[in-house]
Amino acid sequence: MKVIVLTNSDILSINTIQSLNESGNLAGVGILKKNKSKLTPALKSLGLKDTSLLELERQSWVEVLKDFINKNEVDYVWVLTFPWIIPTDLLSALPNAFVNFHFGLLPKYKGSDPIFWQLKNREELGGVTIHLMNEKIDEGPFLLKQELRIIPGENYGLHCKRLGEMVPPLIDQLFTKLRIPADELTELDFSEAQYDKPPKIQDLTIRWNEQTAEEIEWLVNATNPKYSGANTSIAGFEMRILEVTPVNMEASVEAEPGQIVHADVVYGLVVACLNKEYLRVTVVQTAEGYLSGIKLFNLGFTAGHKFIS
């Protein structure tokens, strides 16, 4: 079987592309031309030739892909985090051959960026759902589903890495499933499924007066690195927090949520949260660069200063 992979994420797709290439099943890889500087080096490192790489542009990608499919006798198009909707006429050009790898456990977390929403919502399980594509987003005849337990404390990037490593062992089983006629495959029940849109700024912002320490930690992990951290500010200084660590204080301190209760050159900044819980701020990103909590202390942020939404 000849497969072309459409992708916009090297970390989620590179292992699958490598496996297909080594088995002789890879016909090519389609990427967004605007992101070629990010993706091409990783693909070239696998030994892929220029003729097997499609640099797709918004206004012409459908016809370019159709032409490549016809010239290279492609059997399947595997879609791994491709941002553009596959139009009906393209799906019809290769019926029951477009396969979507949705990095969430459908029918839950249908829609955009299920990895972010699963981490933000403190789910125990992530995973991948593989299905044939139809005109409805993230719907179509079901092929495979594989769960992956979310490790407490892992961030978006680490979870993506584990997801990417999980897919290649499923390829042989997937090829077997693809031999089953589409009308004999089952359909998932989407009658009560919610469609998740891309996170907005308010979804990426810490609400110190509403979120618990645990909720803040999971939000921070969900935004690192894709969204450059969780938004907050202190003393008019905007920043995105990339990493926090729960802290047990020997004695509780009367402080408002978001207020720094301890600061020094050893621990950096410790911040009060709801319910007399505390987080140590270990890494932040600002317009000036990446800074440690200790660096923030050295810059003058001390006990009494307060983070706000």
Secondary structure in CASP SS format (residue, H / E / C, confidence):
PFRMAT SS
TARGET T0000
AUTHOR 0000-0000-0000
METHOD secondary structure of the structure
MODEL  1
M C 1.00
K C 1.00
V E 1.00
I E 1.00
V E 1.00
L E 1.00
T E 1.00
N C 1.00
S C 1.00
D H 1.00
I H 1.00
L H 1.00
S H 1.00
I H 1.00
N H 1.00
T H 1.00
I H 1.00
Q H 1.00
S H 1.00
L H 1.00
N H 1.00
E H 1.00
S H 1.00
G C 1.00
N C 1.00
L E 1.00
A E 1.00
G E 1.00
V E 1.00
G E 1.00
I E 1.00
L E 1.00
K H 1.00
K H 1.00
N H 1.00
K H 1.00
S H 1.00
K H 1.00
L H 1.00
T H 1.00
P H 1.00
A H 1.00
L H 1.00
K H 1.00
S C 1.00
L C 1.00
G C 1.00
L C 1.00
K C 1.00
D H 1.00
T H 1.00
S H 1.00
L E 1.00
L E 1.00
E E 1.00
L E 1.00
E C 1.00
R C 1.00
Q C 1.00
S C 1.00
W H 1.00
V H 1.00
E H 1.00
V H 1.00
L H 1.00
K H 1.00
D H 1.00
F H 1.00
I H 1.00
N H 1.00
K H 1.00
N C 1.00
E C 1.00
V C 1.00
D C 1.00
Y E 1.00
V E 1.00
W E 1.00
V E 1.00
L E 1.00
T C 1.00
F C 1.00
P C 1.00
W C 1.00
I C 1.00
I C 1.00
P C 1.00
T H 1.00
D H 1.00
L H 1.00
L H 1.00
S H 1.00
A H 1.00
L C 1.00
P C 1.00
N C 1.00
A C 1.00
F E 1.00
V E 1.00
N E 1.00
F E 1.00
H E 1.00
F C 1.00
G C 1.00
L C 1.00
L C 1.00
P C 1.00
K C 1.00
Y C 1.00
K E 1.00
G E 1.00
S C 1.00
D C 1.00
P H 1.00
I H 1.00
F H 1.00
W H 1.00
Q H 1.00
L H 1.00
K H 1.00
N C 1.00
R C 1.00
E C 1.00
E C 1.00
L E 1.00
G E 1.00
G E 1.00
V E 1.00
T E 1.00
I E 1.00
H E 1.00
L E 1.00
M C 1.00
N C 1.00
E C 1.00
K C 1.00
I C 1.00
D C 1.00
E C 1.00
G C 1.00
P C 1.00
F E 1.00
L E 1.00
L E 1.00
K E 1.00
Q E 1.00
E E 1.00
L E 1.00
R E 1.00
I C 1.00
I C 1.00
P C 1.00
G C 1.00
E C 1.00
N C 1.00
Y H 1.00
G H 1.00
L H 1.00
H H 1.00
C H 1.00
K H 1.00
R H 1.00
L H 1.00
G H 1.00
E H 1.00
M H 1.00
V C 1.00
P H 1.00
P H 1.00
L H 1.00
I H 1.00
D H 1.00
Q H 1.00
L H 1.00
F H 1.00
T H 1.00
K H 1.00
L H 1.00
R C 1.00
I C 1.00
P C 1.00
A H 1.00
D H 1.00
E H 1.00
L C 1.00
T C 1.00
E C 1.00
L C 1.00
D C 1.00
F C 1.00
S C 1.00
E C 1.00
A C 1.00
Q C 1.00
Y E 1.00
D E 1.00
K C 1.00
P C 1.00
P C 1.00
K C 1.00
I H 1.00
Q H 1.00
D H 1.00
L H 1.00
T E 1.00
I C 1.00
R C 1.00
W C 1.00
N C 1.00
E C 1.00
Q C 1.00
T C 1.00
A H 1.00
E H 1.00
E H 1.00
I H 1.00
E H 1.00
W H 1.00
L H 1.00
V H 1.00
N H 1.00
A H 1.00
T C 1.00
N C 1.00
P C 1.00
K C 1.00
Y C 1.00
S C 1.00
G C 1.00
A E 1.00
N E 1.00
T E 1.00
S E 1.00
I E 1.00
A C 1.00
G C 1.00
F E 1.00
E E 1.00
M E 1.00
R E 1.00
I E 1.00
L E 1.00
E E 1.00
V E 1.00
T E 1.00
P E 1.00
V E 1.00
N C 1.00
M C 1.00
E C 1.00
A C 1.00
S C 1.00
V C 1.00
E C 1.00
A C 1.00
E C 1.00
P C 1.00
G C 1.00
Q E 1.00
I E 1.00
V E 1.00
H E 1.00
A E 1.00
D E 1.00
V C 1.00
V C 1.00
Y C 1.00
G E 1.00
L E 1.00
V E 1.00
V E 1.00
A E 1.00
C C 1.00
L H 1.00
N H 1.00
K H 1.00
E C 1.00
Y E 1.00
L E 1.00
R E 1.00
V E 1.00
T E 1.00
V E 1.00
V E 1.00
Q E 1.00
T E 1.00
A C 1.00
E C 1.00
G E 1.00
Y E 1.00
L E 1.00
S E 1.00
G H 1.00
I H 1.00
K H 1.00
L H 1.00
F H 1.00
N H 1.00
L C 1.00
G C 1.00
F C 1.00
T C 1.00
A C 1.00
G C 1.00
H C 1.00
K E 1.00
F E 1.00
I E 1.00
S C 1.00
END
